[in-house]
């Protein structure tokens, strides 16, 4: 793995405690695997087979190469992948990933607007299924 060791929680900044993190600290697997990545948010519509994956990042944070490759593969398998950055003003920026691993236009949204976009994604699948 070429990523630095986790030193503190990326959300709250509290010190990293491997005992509290438990299995979510999957570094114990990295000795046997070439690499691993986590996914922050997955929403699946069982009836339609549609899947929305969101990867949350801090403002200005880039996707590590391994994570970008994983998410690109998920797009190629038919999943919708959105990368969402949390800004310091409590707004978010959202971009959809394409099958080449690139990101489309970045939209600046309030959290409520982002929530409505997730709801619209869900609703559009329900409409497709009814048709």
Secondary structure by P-SEA (a helix, b strand, c coil): ccccccccccccccccccccccccccccccccccccccccbbbbcccccbbbbbbbbcccccccaaaaaaaaaaaaabbbbbbbbbccccbbbbbbbcccccccbbbbbcaaaaaaaaaaaaaaaaaaaac
